[in-house]
């Protein structure tokens, strides 16, 4: 069952990533067809993310009350319907409303999918599973960028959203069949209590939580600026509206490589240490991209490099949260971390839209992304010094003192298995 759950979790996160960039891809065409400026779509980009923030912040309690499988199924159906409604809109106001609903569906998926996939893996593979599932956030934009130009050129901008509606609808039966909670679950009241946001600040977890939220806000802000305005950046280099999605594809492909790099380096380094380096690389590449006059091939190569560094950094906060909070709290921890990340996703496009309206070029908007990246690097440096925060598959970090009381201390049964905090024996986890 384990491989099936992990694969389906990756697939549904990939669809989430695909749908999250479709509006950005459609904007260059919509500005011509609807006769409005790019800045006019800032409200639509922002309402999408507001819906995500609300969903992320409530995902932990909803998953605890109804189960992660049900939440994933409902959310997939909601964002599929939202994508279909987007294809039918004819105004910026209408698009803003339906994108809010779409964002609410999208926002439930990532914390539930990452947590469920990790819990269906043996303890020593939880970290790498979380990284691999989160790669869907890079693979989705890559798939959208590769197919977006052809879809828009041949079938119009609405085809992007119809694909974003049909594919989740087709995947729903697979999710119904293949998504399952692992082993024996805690009593119904315990997970709901543990999903409270208060638990993220108890037992000395306050500094960890605040640093995770702030770092997520900053790296998601950077990613949102790049995802929303890369098509405009490509246009500034002379790419046509049907060629501009290649920039999003390069960004997503680089992000896939960045996630694989993070997984590979996790054998010997903590995620927080790795992303301090990727943040520094990110700044250097963004400056080159914004300041140099380059040919098309060089532009795509640099955009891919920016995607590698940015998406590696983007994957770190939820993975660190997944590994730093005790059992029963991790879904809420991931959800709130990504919720604050999505606040950054609101601020990024909103700030970019203001700058564009003030006459700042697309290159200038992209250049401003260096500021949050540098601030995030400082926070990741502090996180890398915290014992047990985001330790990946390298040497096992010591268990934080605050986690010990939350573990199941029930004595071993006749067969002697120890138990993890979710009520499932370590032996059972290894046997699944």
C-alpha positions in Angstrom: 0.0 0.0 0.0 2.9 2.4 0.9 4.2 3.0 -2.6 0.6 3.6 -3.9 -0.1 6.3 -1.3 3.2 8.1 -1.9 2.8 8.0 -5.7 -0.8 9.3 -5.5 0.3 12.0 -3.0 3.0 13.2 -5.4 0.5 13.1 -8.3 -2.1 15.3 -6.5 0.5 17.7 -5.3 1.7 17.9 -8.9 -1.8 18.8 -10.1 -1.8 21.5 -7.3 1.4 22.9 -8.7 0.0 22.8 -12.2 -3.1 24.8 -11.4 -1.2 27.3 -9.2 0.7 28.7 -12.2 -2.0 28.6 -14.9 -3.3 32.1 -14.3 0.2 33.5 -14.5 0.7 31.7 -17.9 -2.6 33.0 -19.2 -2.1 36.7 -18.2 0.0 37.6 -21.4 -2.8 36.4 -23.6 -5.6 37.8 -21.4 -4.1 41.2 -21.5 -4.5 41.2 -25.3 -8.0 39.6 -25.5 -9.6 41.5 -22.6 -7.8 44.8 -23.3 -6.5 45.2 -19.7 -3.0 45.7 -18.2 -1.1 42.9 -16.5 -1.4 44.8 -13.2 -5.2 44.4 -13.4 -4.8 40.7 -12.6 -3.0 41.3 -9.4 -6.3 41.0 -7.5 -7.0 37.6 -9.1 -3.5 36.3 -8.2 -4.0 37.6 -4.7 -7.5 36.1 -4.1 -6.1 32.7 -5.2 -3.5 32.9 -2.5 -5.9 34.2 0.2 -8.0 31.1 -0.4 -4.9 28.9 0.0 -3.9 30.7 3.2 -7.3 30.1 4.8 -7.2 26.5 3.8 -3.7 25.8 4.9 -4.4 27.3 8.4 -7.4 25.1 8.9 -6.0 21.9 7.2 -4.7 20.4 10.5 -8.0 20.6 12.3 -10.0 19.4 9.3 -7.6 16.5 8.8 -7.8 15.6 12.4 -11.6 15.7 12.4 -12.4 14.0 9.1 -9.1 12.2 8.2 -6.5 13.2 5.6 -7.9 10.9 2.9 -11.3 12.6 2.9 -9.7 16.1 3.0 -7.6 15.2 0.0 -10.6 13.9 -1.9 -12.8 16.9 -1.1 -10.0 19.4 -1.9 -9.3 17.8 -5.3 -12.9 18.0 -6.2 -13.1 21.7 -5.2 -10.1 22.9 -7.1 -11.2 20.9 -10.2 -14.5 22.7 -10.1 -12.8 26.0 -9.5 -10.6 25.5 -12.5 -13.6 24.7 -14.7 -15.3 27.8 -13.5 -12.2 29.9 -14.3 -12.4 28.8 -17.9 -15.9 30.1 -18.1 -15.2 33.6 -16.6 -15.2 36.7 -18.8 -14.1 39.4 -16.4 -11.3 40.1 -13.9 -13.9 40.4 -11.1 -15.4 37.0 -11.9 -12.0 35.4 -12.2 -11.0 36.8 -8.8 -14.0 35.2 -7.2 -13.6 31.7 -8.7 -9.9 31.7 -8.1 -10.5 32.3 -4.4 -12.6 29.1 -4.4 -9.9 27.3 -6.4 -7.3 28.4 -3.9 -9.3 27.1 -1.0 -9.3 23.6 -2.6 -5.6 23.8 -3.5 -4.6 24.8 0.0 -5.9 21.7 1.8 -3.8 19.3 -0.4 -0.2 19.9 0.4 -0.1 19.5 4.2 -2.5 16.5 4.1 -0.6 14.8 1.2 2.9 15.3 2.7 1.8 14.1 6.1 -0.2 11.1 4.9 2.6 10.0 2.5 5.3 10.4 5.3 3.2 8.4 7.8 2.9 5.6 5.2 6.7 5.3 5.1 9.1 3.6 7.5 10.5 6.0 10.1 13.9 6.3 8.4 12.3 7.2 5.1 9.8 9.9 6.3 12.1 12.8 5.4 12.9 11.7 1.9 9.3 10.9 1.3 8.3 14.4 2.3 10.9 15.9 0.0 9.8 13.7 -3.0 6.1 14.4 -2.5 6.8 18.1 -2.3 8.6 17.9 -5.7 5.1 17.9 -7.2 5.1 21.7 -6.5 8.0 21.9 -9.0 6.9 19.3 -11.4 3.4 20.9 -11.8 4.7 24.2 -13.0 7.2 22.4 -15.2 4.3 20.4 -16.9 2.2 23.6 -17.2 5.1 25.5 -18.8 5.9 22.8 -21.2 2.3 22.3 -22.4 1.1 25.9 -21.8 2.4 27.4 -25.0 0.9 24.7 -27.2 -2.4 24.8 -25.4 -2.8 28.5 -25.6 -1.6 28.7 -29.2 -3.9 26.0 -30.4 -6.9 26.0 -28.1 -6.8 29.4 -26.3 -6.1 30.4 -22.7 -9.2 28.5 -21.4 -7.6 25.2 -22.3 -5.1 25.6 -19.5 -8.0 25.7 -17.0 -9.9 22.9 -18.6 -6.9 20.7 -18.3 -6.6 21.8 -14.7 -10.2 20.7 -14.2 -10.3 17.4 -16.2 -7.1 15.9 -14.8 -8.1 16.1 -11.1 -11.5 14.7 -12.0 -9.8 11.7 -13.6 -7.5 11.2 -10.7 -10.3 11.3 -8.1 -11.2 7.6 -8.5 -7.6 6.6 -8.1 -7.4 8.7 -4.9 -10.6 7.0 -3.6 -9.0 3.6 -4.3 -5.4 4.1 -3.2 -5.3 6.7 -0.4 -5.4 5.2 3.0 -4.5 6.2 6.6 -1.6 4.1 8.0 -2.3 1.4 10.6 -4.2 2.2 13.7 -5.2 5.8 14.3 -5.4 7.7 17.6 -8.7 8.1 19.4 -10.9 10.7 17.5 -10.5 13.4 20.2 -6.8 13.3 20.6 -5.8 14.4 17.1 -8.2 17.3 17.1 -6.7 18.6 20.4 -3.2 18.1 19.0 -4.0 20.0 15.9 -4.6 23.2 17.8 -2.2 26.0 16.9 -1.3 26.4 20.6 0.6 23.1 20.4 3.0 24.7 18.0 4.2 27.0 20.8 4.2 24.6 23.8 7.2 23.0 25.3 9.7 25.5 24.0 8.6 25.2 20.3 7.8 29.0 20.0 11.1 30.1 18.5 11.1 27.2 16.1 7.6 27.9 15.0 8.2 31.6 14.4 11.4 31.0 12.4 9.6 28.4 10.3 6.7 30.8 9.6 9.0 33.7 8.7 11.3 31.7 6.5 8.3 30.1 4.7 6.8 33.6 4.2 10.0 34.9 2.6 10.8 32.0 0.3 7.1 31.7 -0.9 7.1 35.4 -1.5 10.1 34.9 -3.8 8.6 32.0 -5.6 5.3 33.8 -6.1 7.0 36.8 -7.6 8.9 34.6 -10.0 5.9 32.4 -10.9 3.6 35.3 -11.5 5.9 37.6 -13.4 8.3 35.2 -15.2 6.1 35.3 -18.3 6.4 39.1 -18.3 10.1 38.8 -17.8 10.3 36.5 -20.8 8.4 39.0 -22.9 10.9 41.7 -21.9 13.6 39.5 -23.5 11.5 39.2 -26.7 9.7 35.9 -26.2 6.2 35.8 -27.7 3.1 35.1 -25.6 3.1 31.5 -26.8 6.9 31.2 -26.1 6.7 32.9 -22.6 5.5 29.7 -20.9 8.9 28.2 -21.6 10.2 30.4 -18.8 7.8 28.8 -16.4 8.8 25.4 -17.7 12.5 26.2 -17.1 11.6 27.5 -13.6 9.7 24.3 -12.8 12.4 22.0 -14.3 15.0 23.7 -12.2 12.8 23.3 -9.2 12.6 19.5 -9.8 16.4 19.4 -10.0 16.6 21.5 -6.8 14.3 19.1 -4.9 16.4 16.1 -6.1 19.5 17.9 -5.0 18.0 18.5 -1.6 17.1 14.9 -1.3 20.6 13.8 -2.4 22.4 16.1 0.0 20.1 15.1 2.9 22.3 12.0 3.3 24.9 14.2 5.1 23.4 17.6 5.8 20.3 19.1 7.3 17.9 20.8 5.0 18.4 24.2 6.7 22.1 24.1 6.0 21.6 23.1 2.4 19.2 26.0 1.7 21.5 28.6 3.2 23.8 27.8 0.2 20.9 27.7 -2.3 19.7 31.1 -1.1 23.1 32.6 -1.9 23.1 31.0 -5.3 19.6 32.3 -5.9 20.6 35.9 -5.2 23.5 35.7 -7.6 21.4 34.2 -10.4 18.5 36.6 -10.0 21.0 39.6 -10.3 22.5 38.2 -13.5 19.0 37.5 -14.9 17.8 41.0 -14.2 20.9 42.9 -15.2 22.4 41.2 -18.2 21.2 41.3 -21.8 21.2 37.6 -22.8 20.1 35.4 -25.7 17.1 33.1 -25.4 19.1 30.0 -24.5 21.1 31.8 -21.8 17.9 33.3 -20.3 16.2 29.9 -20.1 19.3 28.4 -18.5 19.4 31.2 -15.9 15.7 30.9 -15.2 16.2 27.2 -14.6 19.1 27.9 -12.2 16.9 30.3 -10.3 14.2 27.7 -10.2 16.6 25.1 -8.8 17.7 27.4 -6.0 14.3 28.9 -5.3 12.3 25.6 -5.2 15.0 23.9 -3.1 14.5 26.7 -0.6 10.8 26.4 -0.9 10.8 22.7 -0.1 12.7 23.2 3.1 10.2 24.8 5.6 7.4 22.2 5.3 10.0 19.4 5.4 11.7 20.9 8.5 8.2 21.3 10.1 7.4 17.7 9.3 10.5 16.5 11.0 10.6 18.9 13.9 7.1 18.6 15.4 6.0 15.5 17.4 3.5 13.0 16.2 0.0 14.3 16.0 1.2 17.9 15.6 3.1 17.6 12.3 0.1 18.1 9.9 -0.9 21.2 11.7 2.7 22.3 11.8 3.1 21.8 8.1 -0.2 23.5 7.4 0.5 26.6 9.4 4.0 26.9 8.0 2.8 26.7 4.4 -0.1 29.1 5.4 2.4 31.8 6.3 4.3 30.9 3.2 1.1 31.7 1.2 0.9 35.0 3.0 4.2 35.7 1.3 2.6 34.5 -1.9 0.0 37.2 -1.5 2.5 39.9 -0.7 4.8 39.0 -3.6 2.3 39.4 -6.5 0.6 42.3 -4.8 3.9 44.1 -4.4 4.9 43.2 -7.9 1.7 44.5 -9.3 2.2 47.8 -7.5 5.7 48.1 -8.8 4.5 47.4 -12.4 1.7 50.0 -12.0 4.4 52.5 -10.9 6.3 51.8 -14.1 9.0 49.4 -12.8 10.0 46.9 -15.5 9.5 43.2 -15.1 13.2 42.8 -14.6 13.1 45.3 -11.8 10.3 43.4 -10.1 12.2 40.1 -10.3 15.3 41.8 -8.9 13.4 42.8 -5.8 13.1 39.1 -5.0 16.7 39.2 -3.7 15.6 41.0 -0.5 13.4 38.2 0.9 15.9 35.5 -0.2 18.7 37.1 1.8 16.5 37.4 4.8 15.4 33.8 4.5 19.1 32.7 4.4 19.6 34.3 7.8 16.7 32.5 9.3 17.7 29.1 7.8 21.2 29.7 9.3 19.6 30.0 12.7 17.3 27.0 12.1 20.4 24.9 11.1 21.8 25.5 14.6 18.7 24.2 16.5 19.1 20.6 17.7 16.8 18.3 15.8 15.3 20.9 13.5 14.9 19.5 10.1 17.5 16.8 10.4 17.1 14.6 7.3 18.5 11.2 6.5 22.0 11.8 7.8 23.0 11.0 11.4 19.9 11.0 13.5 19.6 14.2 15.4 18.8 14.0 19.2 15.2 14.1 20.0 14.2 17.5 21.3 13.3 17.6 25.0 9.8 18.8 24.3 9.0 15.8 22.1 9.7 13.1 24.7 6.5 13.6 26.8 4.3 13.3 23.7 5.5 9.9 22.7 3.5 6.8 23.5 5.1 5.4 26.6 3.0 2.2 26.7 5.1 -0.8 27.7 6.1 -3.2 25.0 3.6 -6.0 24.3 4.5 -9.7 24.2 6.3 -9.3 20.9 8.2 -6.2 22.2 7.6 -3.6 19.6 8.0 0.0 20.6 5.5 2.6 19.5 5.6 5.9 17.8 3.4 8.8 18.8 0.7 8.0 16.3 -0.1 4.7 18.0 1.5 2.5 15.3 4.3 0.2 16.3 7.7 0.8 14.7 7.7 -2.8 13.6 4.3 -2.3 11.9 5.6 0.7 10.1 8.6 -1.2 8.9 6.4 -4.2 7.8 4.0 -2.1 5.7 
